[in-house]
Amino acid sequence: MNRTCISLYGAIIYIFMICGFLASCKSDKTENKEKGFPQFHSENKTTDISAVKNSLDFVPAAKVVTPGVVHIKTLYQQSRGSGNFLPGYGGDNTPSIGSGSGVIISNDGYIATNNHVIENAIQIEVIFADRRTFTAKLIGRDPSTDLALLKVDAKDLPLVVLGNSDDVEVGQWVLAVGYPFSLNTTVTAGIVSAKGRSIGIINSNSPASPQTNTAIESFIQTDAAINPGNSGGALVDLNGRLIGINTAIASLTGSYAGYAFAIPVNLAKKILDDLKEFGVVKRGLLGVSFPAPSVEEQFLKRQGINPGSVKGVYITGIQKGSAADAAGLREGDIIQSIDGADLYSSAEFSERIARHRPGDKVELKYLRDGKSKYTSATLKGEEQVLASNAPPVTELYDRLGAIFSPLTPALKERYNIDGGMLVTQVRTGGFFDQIGIPPGTIIVYINGKIVNSTADINKALIAALNSRVQILGIAPDGSRIAFNFSLGT
């Protein structure tokens, strides 16, 4: 990101993308009735996962995991300038090489990693634990979840068994396996600190990212030590089963400072299966709007609602012609569960929906007027929803409840920015009013793209239908601000 974008974060704690490495193992032989990459079972001809005991002895799990960890080296035509903002690993004047990690998830050479590890690379090299080196082919990538799928021409590889992230509990022990700082395989231990975390990192720092920010974040948070070099690495339980792909750290320095974040494997499996089968991700959409996790409490308070009374996801809008519309959902409903799984945050809600393809049916429990109700919804594809629900720009502006004008040269010079739009009016009851964006605020970026005109704002809003919008700007007092909200999921 350029210097202007970096300046927007001010004293805000940086959430840094990280680079890593993964693991392998062998499991009990269980019949595989699922499509896609194997889960809870697979073959490894060198180790037996049944030997792993659920105790505080980390050695067995480390032994079965590390053979499936690979080191990923990437080559770039010029400075990366995207996605990876760790000191010495990205931004201005970066070298033409990068380093990360990957997880072998099939015996025939499929490897999972982070999108930001391989984004814009012109060559991807994979180094195995036994020092064999392969040139990898990019099968597909998904910026919305920060996942990518690679393939190497090799057989009978060790792999990491996919576990079940839904079974993960706060407080349980986990291991992180990776290549921090390009060291050899490194294993660290910690506990699961939280689940369903949304930290606003995916696509947030990359000006090269698509204008639409459909980021899906419901991270597993851990205190296992993770550093630059761990991205794409493994988070495993004490049985050596993969429960997450290490992706980000919360840090002021760019190195480990107590917390790291991993993509849940149940979400990753769906994304990776799609990339293998289609080369792209097929997303099923419900078609509802809701406050982003970072502003949810503030939003509810402004509506006169006690946040503690909302057990689920508060719906702020229903898209016409969507699956939610057909299922009879309304604005003000509180969705409490999906397919019997209770919801405690909008991050969990987004993840549960993101596990489905168009045409999948989901069972919903929701609260309306204090009474529990049930319905089912058949999810639609993005093209279907956009075709039946393409609101005019005026309607999108009405949702925001704001009027904008271009910045004067004096304001640009005062804040040392190259562009932006000034909020001149805020309508009572509009979204800007609800989340507390006052007149005088400067909107500099929408979903990673700088805005210099109403046309830029129009494009950003239209592109962000069925996704999350991130606004980076400057408050009237000069402080840097960031807001996230959804136009639909």
C-alpha positions as CSV (number, residue, x, y, z in Angstrom):
1,M,0.0,0.0,0.0
2,N,1.3,3.5,-0.7
3,R,2.3,5.9,2.0
4,T,-1.2,7.6,1.8
5,C,-3.0,4.4,2.7
6,I,-0.6,3.5,5.5
7,S,-1.1,6.9,7.1
8,L,-4.8,6.2,7.4
9,Y,-4.2,3.7,10.2
10,G,-2.5,6.2,12.5
11,A,-2.1,4.7,16.0
12,I,-4.5,1.8,15.3
13,I,-3.0,-1.5,16.1
14,Y,-1.8,-3.1,12.8
15,I,-3.0,-6.5,12.0
16,F,-0.3,-8.0,10.0
17,M,-0.6,-10.8,7.4
18,I,1.9,-13.5,8.1
19,C,3.7,-16.2,6.2
20,G,3.9,-19.8,7.1
21,F,4.2,-23.6,6.4
22,L,2.3,-26.8,7.0
23,A,2.1,-30.3,8.0
24,S,1.3,-33.9,7.3
25,C,0.1,-37.0,8.9
26,K,-1.6,-40.3,8.6
27,S,-5.0,-41.3,10.0
28,D,-7.2,-44.2,10.8
29,K,-8.6,-45.8,7.6
30,T,-12.2,-44.6,7.4
31,E,-14.4,-44.9,4.4
32,N,-14.6,-41.6,2.6
33,K,-18.2,-40.8,1.5
34,E,-17.5,-37.1,0.9
35,K,-16.6,-35.3,-2.3
36,G,-13.6,-33.1,-2.4
37,F,-10.6,-33.2,-0.1
38,P,-10.7,-35.9,2.6
39,Q,-11.8,-34.9,6.0
40,F,-11.2,-36.8,9.3
41,H,-9.4,-39.5,7.4
42,S,-6.6,-40.0,4.8
43,E,-3.6,-42.0,4.0
44,N,0.0,-41.5,4.9
45,K,2.5,-44.2,4.4
46,T,5.0,-43.1,7.0
47,T,3.2,-42.3,10.2
48,D,0.1,-43.5,12.1
49,I,-2.1,-40.9,13.7
50,S,-3.6,-43.4,16.0
51,A,-0.4,-43.2,18.0
52,V,-1.2,-39.6,18.9
53,K,-2.6,-39.2,22.4
54,N,-4.8,-36.4,23.7
55,S,-2.4,-35.2,26.3
56,L,0.1,-32.4,26.9
57,D,2.8,-34.4,25.1
58,F,3.1,-32.4,21.9
59,V,5.7,-34.6,20.4
60,P,3.4,-37.2,18.6
61,A,1.3,-34.5,16.9
62,A,4.4,-32.6,15.8
63,K,5.9,-35.7,14.3
64,V,2.8,-36.6,12.3
65,V,2.3,-33.0,11.1
66,T,5.8,-31.7,10.1
67,P,6.3,-34.1,7.1
68,G,3.4,-32.4,5.3
69,V,4.7,-28.9,5.8
70,V,6.1,-27.2,2.7
71,H,8.0,-24.0,2.3
72,I,6.7,-21.7,-0.5
73,K,9.0,-19.3,-2.2
74,T,7.6,-16.8,-4.7
75,L,9.1,-14.7,-7.4
76,Y,7.8,-11.3,-8.5
77,Q,8.5,-9.3,-11.6
78,Q,8.8,-6.1,-9.5
79,S,8.1,-4.9,-6.0
80,R,5.0,-6.6,-4.6
81,G,3.2,-3.7,-3.2
82,S,0.2,-5.7,-2.2
83,G,-1.2,-7.8,0.5
84,N,1.7,-8.3,2.8
85,F,2.7,-5.4,5.1
86,L,5.2,-6.9,7.4
87,P,8.4,-4.9,7.8
88,G,10.8,-6.2,5.2
89,Y,8.2,-8.4,3.5
90,G,6.1,-6.0,1.4
91,G,5.2,-2.4,0.5
92,D,7.6,0.1,-1.0
93,N,11.1,-1.0,-2.1
94,T,10.4,-4.7,-1.4
95,P,12.6,-7.4,-2.9
96,S,11.4,-9.5,-5.8
97,I,11.0,-12.7,-3.8
98,G,8.6,-13.7,-1.1
99,S,8.3,-16.6,1.4
100,G,5.4,-18.4,2.9
101,S,4.1,-21.9,3.8
102,G,1.6,-24.5,2.5
103,V,-0.3,-27.5,3.7
104,I,-0.3,-30.8,1.7
105,I,-4.0,-31.8,1.7
106,S,-3.9,-34.7,-0.8
107,N,-1.4,-37.5,-1.7
108,D,-1.4,-36.4,-5.3
109,G,0.1,-32.9,-4.8
110,Y,-2.6,-30.4,-3.8
111,I,-1.4,-27.8,-1.4
112,A,-3.4,-25.2,0.5
113,T,-1.9,-21.8,1.4
114,N,-2.9,-18.1,1.8
115,N,-3.9,-16.0,-1.2
116,H,-1.6,-13.2,0.1
117,V,1.4,-15.6,0.0
118,I,1.2,-16.2,-3.8
119,E,-0.8,-13.1,-5.0
120,N,0.8,-11.6,-8.2
121,A,3.7,-14.1,-8.2
122,I,5.1,-15.1,-11.6
123,Q,6.7,-18.2,-10.2
124,I,5.9,-20.4,-7.2
125,E,8.4,-22.9,-5.8
126,V,7.5,-25.5,-3.2
127,I,10.2,-27.0,-1.0
128,F,9.3,-30.2,0.9
129,A,10.6,-31.3,4.3
130,D,12.9,-33.8,2.6
131,R,14.4,-30.9,0.5
132,R,12.7,-31.9,-2.8
133,T,11.8,-28.9,-4.8
134,F,8.8,-28.5,-7.2
135,T,7.4,-25.7,-9.3
136,A,3.8,-25.3,-8.3
137,K,0.8,-24.5,-10.5
138,L,-1.8,-22.1,-9.2
139,I,-5.2,-23.9,-9.4
140,G,-7.2,-21.0,-8.0
141,R,-7.4,-18.4,-5.3
142,D,-10.0,-16.6,-3.3
143,P,-9.2,-13.2,-1.9
144,S,-12.4,-13.1,0.0
145,T,-11.2,-15.8,2.4
146,D,-7.4,-15.4,1.7
147,L,-7.1,-18.9,0.5
148,A,-5.3,-20.4,-2.5
149,L,-4.8,-23.9,-4.0
150,L,-1.6,-25.1,-5.6
151,K,-0.7,-28.3,-7.3
152,V,2.7,-30.0,-7.7
153,D,3.5,-33.0,-10.0
154,A,4.1,-35.6,-7.3
155,K,2.5,-38.7,-5.9
156,D,2.3,-40.6,-2.6
157,L,2.9,-37.4,-0.6
158,P,2.5,-37.1,3.2
159,L,-0.5,-35.0,4.1
160,V,-2.2,-33.3,6.9
161,V,-5.6,-34.8,7.9
162,L,-8.4,-32.3,7.9
163,G,-10.1,-32.1,11.3
164,N,-13.4,-30.4,12.3
165,S,-13.2,-26.8,13.3
166,D,-16.7,-26.9,14.7
167,D,-15.5,-29.2,17.4
168,V,-12.7,-26.8,18.5
169,E,-13.2,-25.4,22.0
170,V,-11.8,-22.3,23.6
171,G,-9.0,-23.3,26.0
172,Q,-7.9,-26.4,24.1
173,W,-4.3,-26.9,23.2
174,V,-3.1,-26.4,19.6
175,L,0.1,-26.4,17.7
176,A,1.2,-24.0,14.9
177,V,3.6,-25.3,12.3
178,G,5.4,-23.1,9.9
179,Y,8.5,-21.5,8.5
180,P,8.8,-18.2,10.4
181,F,11.5,-15.9,9.0
182,S,12.3,-18.7,6.5
183,L,13.7,-20.9,9.2
184,N,13.3,-24.6,9.0
185,T,10.1,-26.2,10.2
186,T,9.1,-24.6,13.5
187,V,6.4,-25.9,15.9
188,T,4.9,-23.7,18.6
189,A,2.2,-24.5,21.2
190,G,-0.7,-22.5,22.7
191,I,-4.4,-22.6,23.3
192,V,-7.4,-21.5,21.4
193,S,-8.2,-18.0,22.8
194,A,-11.4,-17.3,20.9
195,K,-13.5,-18.4,17.9
196,G,-15.5,-16.4,15.3
197,R,-13.1,-13.4,15.4
198,S,-13.4,-10.8,12.7
199,I,-10.5,-8.3,12.6
200,G,-11.1,-6.5,9.2
201,I,-7.8,-7.6,7.7
202,I,-8.7,-9.5,4.5
203,N,-8.3,-7.2,1.5
204,S,-8.1,-4.2,3.8
205,N,-4.5,-3.3,3.1
206,S,-4.2,-4.1,-0.6
207,P,-4.8,-1.4,-3.2
208,A,-4.4,-4.1,-5.8
209,S,-7.4,-6.0,-4.4
210,P,-10.7,-6.0,-6.3
211,Q,-13.0,-3.2,-5.5
212,T,-15.5,-5.5,-4.1
213,N,-14.7,-6.5,-0.5
214,T,-16.5,-9.8,0.0
215,A,-14.2,-10.7,2.9
216,I,-15.3,-13.5,5.1
217,E,-13.6,-13.6,8.5
218,S,-14.5,-15.9,11.3
219,F,-11.0,-16.7,12.6
220,I,-9.8,-19.1,15.3
221,Q,-7.7,-17.0,17.6
222,T,-4.7,-18.5,19.3
223,D,-1.8,-17.5,21.5
224,A,0.6,-20.0,19.8
225,A,3.6,-18.0,18.6
226,I,3.3,-17.1,14.9
227,N,5.6,-14.8,13.0
228,P,6.3,-13.6,9.5
229,G,6.8,-16.8,7.5
230,N,3.9,-18.7,9.0
231,S,1.2,-17.6,6.6
232,G,-0.5,-20.6,5.0
233,G,0.8,-22.8,7.8
234,A,-1.0,-25.3,9.9
235,L,-2.9,-24.9,13.1
236,V,-3.5,-28.5,14.4
237,D,-5.0,-30.2,17.4
238,L,-3.2,-32.7,19.6
239,N,-4.3,-35.5,17.3
240,G,-2.4,-33.8,14.5
241,R,-5.5,-32.9,12.6
242,L,-5.7,-29.6,10.7
243,I,-8.2,-27.2,12.3
244,G,-7.1,-23.9,10.7
245,I,-4.8,-22.2,8.2
246,N,-2.6,-19.6,9.9
247,T,-3.2,-16.2,8.3
248,A,-2.7,-13.1,10.5
249,I,-1.2,-11.7,13.7
250,A,-2.2,-8.8,15.9
251,S,1.0,-6.8,16.5
252,L,2.4,-3.3,16.8
253,T,5.8,-4.5,15.5
254,G,5.0,-7.1,12.8
255,S,6.2,-10.0,15.0
256,Y,4.5,-12.1,17.5
257,A,2.8,-10.1,20.2
258,G,0.4,-12.6,21.8
259,Y,-2.4,-13.3,19.3
260,A,-2.7,-15.0,15.9
261,F,-5.6,-15.9,13.7
262,A,-6.4,-18.9,11.5
263,I,-9.0,-19.7,8.9
264,P,-11.3,-22.5,10.2
265,V,-10.7,-25.7,8.3
266,N,-14.5,-26.3,7.7
267,L,-14.6,-23.1,5.7
268,A,-11.3,-23.7,4.0
269,K,-12.4,-27.2,2.9
270,K,-15.4,-25.8,1.0
271,I,-13.3,-23.1,-0.7
272,L,-10.5,-25.5,-1.6
273,D,-13.0,-28.0,-3.0
274,D,-14.5,-25.3,-5.2
275,L,-11.1,-24.2,-6.4
276,K,-10.2,-27.8,-7.3
277,E,-13.5,-28.5,-9.1
278,F,-14.3,-25.1,-10.7
279,G,-11.2,-23.0,-10.5
280,V,-13.3,-20.4,-8.7
281,V,-15.6,-20.3,-5.7
282,K,-19.3,-20.9,-6.0
283,R,-21.0,-18.9,-3.2
284,G,-24.5,-19.4,-2.1
285,L,-26.1,-16.1,-0.9
286,L,-29.0,-15.6,1.5
287,G,-29.5,-11.9,0.7
288,V,-29.6,-10.2,4.0
289,S,-27.8,-7.1,5.4
290,F,-26.5,-6.9,9.0
291,P,-24.0,-4.7,10.9
292,A,-20.4,-5.7,10.7
293,P,-18.9,-7.1,13.9
294,S,-16.8,-3.9,14.6
295,V,-19.9,-1.6,14.6
296,E,-22.6,-4.0,15.7
297,E,-22.9,-3.0,19.3
298,Q,-22.8,0.7,18.4
299,F,-25.4,0.2,15.7
300,L,-27.8,-1.6,18.0
301,K,-27.5,1.0,20.8
302,R,-28.3,3.8,18.3
303,Q,-31.5,1.8,17.4
304,G,-32.4,1.8,21.1
305,I,-31.7,-2.0,21.3
306,N,-29.7,-3.5,24.2
307,P,-26.9,-5.5,22.5
308,G,-27.1,-8.0,25.3
309,S,-30.7,-8.9,24.3
310,V,-29.7,-9.8,20.7
311,K,-28.9,-13.5,20.7
312,G,-28.0,-14.0,17.1
313,V,-27.6,-11.8,14.0
314,Y,-29.8,-8.7,13.7
315,I,-31.1,-8.2,10.1
316,T,-31.1,-4.7,8.9
317,G,-32.3,-5.4,5.3
318,I,-33.6,-8.0,2.9
319,Q,-32.7,-7.9,-0.8
320,K,-35.6,-8.3,-3.1
321,G,-35.7,-11.6,-5.0
322,S,-33.2,-13.1,-2.7
323,A,-33.3,-16.5,-0.8
324,A,-34.2,-14.6,2.4
325,D,-37.0,-12.7,0.6
326,A,-38.4,-16.0,-0.6
327,A,-38.1,-17.5,2.8
328,G,-40.2,-14.7,4.4
329,L,-37.5,-13.1,6.5
330,R,-37.9,-9.4,7.3
331,E,-35.9,-6.5,8.5
332,G,-35.6,-6.6,12.3
333,D,-35.6,-10.4,12.5
334,I,-32.8,-12.0,14.6
335,I,-31.4,-15.1,13.0
336,Q,-30.4,-17.4,15.9
337,S,-29.3,-20.6,14.2
338,I,-28.4,-22.2,10.8
339,D,-28.9,-25.9,10.4
340,G,-29.2,-26.3,14.1
341,A,-25.9,-24.5,14.9
342,D,-26.5,-21.6,17.3
343,L,-25.1,-18.2,16.2
344,Y,-23.3,-15.8,18.5
345,S,-22.0,-13.3,16.0
346,S,-22.3,-12.0,12.5
347,A,-18.8,-13.4,11.7
348,E,-20.0,-16.9,12.5
349,F,-23.1,-16.3,10.4
350,S,-21.1,-15.2,7.4
351,E,-18.9,-18.3,7.7
352,R,-21.8,-20.7,7.9
353,I,-23.4,-19.2,4.8
354,A,-20.0,-19.2,3.0
355,R,-19.8,-23.0,3.4
356,H,-22.6,-23.4,1.0
357,R,-23.0,-23.3,-2.8
358,P,-25.9,-21.9,-4.8
359,G,-28.9,-24.3,-4.6
360,D,-28.1,-25.5,-1.1
361,K,-30.9,-25.4,1.4
362,V,-30.4,-24.1,4.9
363,E,-32.7,-24.4,7.9
364,L,-33.0,-21.1,9.9
365,K,-34.3,-20.3,13.3
366,Y,-35.1,-16.7,13.9
367,L,-36.8,-14.4,16.4
368,R,-39.6,-12.0,15.4
369,D,-41.6,-10.0,17.9
370,G,-40.2,-12.1,20.7
371,K,-41.3,-15.4,19.2
372,S,-39.2,-18.1,17.7
373,K,-39.9,-19.1,14.1
374,Y,-38.4,-21.5,11.6
375,T,-38.0,-21.4,7.9
376,S,-35.8,-22.9,5.1
377,A,-34.0,-21.0,2.4
378,T,-32.5,-22.1,-0.9
379,L,-29.4,-20.1,-1.5
380,K,-29.0,-18.3,-4.8
381,G,-25.9,-17.4,-6.8
382,E,-24.5,-13.9,-7.0
383,E,-25.6,-13.6,-10.6
384,Q,-29.2,-14.5,-9.7
385,V,-29.4,-12.0,-6.8
386,L,-27.8,-9.2,-8.8
387,A,-30.2,-9.8,-11.7
388,S,-33.3,-9.7,-9.6
389,N,-32.0,-7.0,-7.2
390,A,-30.0,-4.3,-8.8
391,P,-31.0,-1.1,-7.0
392,P,-30.3,2.2,-8.5
393,V,-27.4,4.2,-7.2
394,T,-29.9,6.6,-5.6
395,E,-31.2,3.8,-3.4
396,L,-27.7,2.9,-2.3
397,Y,-27.0,6.5,-1.4
398,D,-30.3,6.6,0.5
399,R,-29.1,3.6,2.6
400,L,-25.9,5.5,3.4
401,G,-27.8,8.7,4.1
402,A,-25.0,11.0,3.1
403,I,-24.0,13.7,0.5
404,F,-20.4,14.1,-0.7
405,S,-18.3,16.7,-2.4
406,P,-14.8,16.7,-3.8
407,L,-11.9,17.7,-1.6
408,T,-10.3,21.1,-1.9
409,P,-6.6,21.3,-2.6
410,A,-6.2,22.9,0.9
411,L,-7.7,19.8,2.6
412,K,-5.5,17.5,0.5
413,E,-2.4,19.4,1.5
414,R,-3.5,19.6,5.2
415,Y,-3.9,15.9,5.6
416,N,-1.2,14.9,3.0
417,I,-3.6,12.8,1.0
418,D,-4.0,12.4,-2.8
419,G,-7.7,12.1,-2.9
420,G,-11.0,11.6,-1.0
421,M,-14.5,12.8,-0.7
422,L,-15.9,15.1,2.0
423,V,-19.1,14.2,3.8
424,T,-21.1,17.4,3.7
425,Q,-24.5,16.2,5.0
426,V,-25.7,13.2,7.0
427,R,-29.4,12.3,7.1
428,T,-30.9,11.3,10.4
429,G,-31.6,7.6,10.3
430,G,-29.2,6.8,7.5
431,F,-26.4,4.3,7.9
432,F,-23.8,7.0,8.4
433,D,-25.9,8.5,11.1
434,Q,-26.4,5.1,12.7
435,I,-22.7,4.3,13.0
436,G,-21.7,7.8,13.9
437,I,-19.9,9.2,10.8
438,P,-20.5,13.0,11.1
439,P,-20.4,15.7,8.5
440,G,-16.8,16.9,7.9
441,T,-15.5,13.3,7.7
442,I,-13.2,12.6,4.7
443,I,-13.8,9.3,2.9
444,V,-10.5,8.3,1.4
445,Y,-10.8,4.6,0.5
446,I,-13.7,2.3,-0.1
447,N,-12.7,-1.4,-0.2
448,G,-9.1,-0.5,-0.9
449,K,-9.8,1.9,-3.8
450,I,-9.2,5.6,-3.4
451,V,-12.3,7.7,-4.2
452,N,-12.1,11.1,-5.9
453,S,-15.6,11.6,-7.3
454,T,-19.2,10.5,-6.9
455,A,-18.6,8.2,-9.8
456,D,-15.9,6.4,-7.8
457,I,-18.4,6.0,-4.9
458,N,-21.1,4.8,-7.2
459,K,-18.8,2.1,-8.6
460,A,-17.7,1.0,-5.1
461,L,-21.2,0.7,-3.8
462,I,-22.5,-1.2,-6.8
463,A,-19.5,-3.5,-6.7
464,A,-20.1,-4.2,-3.0
465,L,-23.6,-5.6,-3.3
466,N,-23.8,-8.9,-1.4
467,S,-20.6,-8.1,0.3
468,R,-18.9,-6.1,3.0
469,V,-17.9,-2.5,2.6
470,Q,-14.8,-1.1,4.3
471,I,-14.4,2.7,4.6
472,L,-11.1,4.3,5.6
473,G,-11.1,8.0,6.2
474,I,-10.3,11.0,8.4
475,A,-12.6,12.3,11.1
476,P,-13.2,16.0,11.5
477,D,-10.7,16.1,14.4
478,G,-8.0,14.6,12.1
479,S,-8.0,11.1,13.6
480,R,-7.9,8.2,11.2
481,I,-11.0,6.0,11.2
482,A,-12.2,2.7,9.7
483,F,-15.7,1.4,9.4
484,N,-17.0,-1.9,8.1
485,F,-20.6,-2.7,7.2
486,S,-22.5,-5.2,5.0
487,L,-24.8,-4.5,2.0
488,G,-25.8,-8.2,2.0
489,T,-24.8,-11.8,2.5
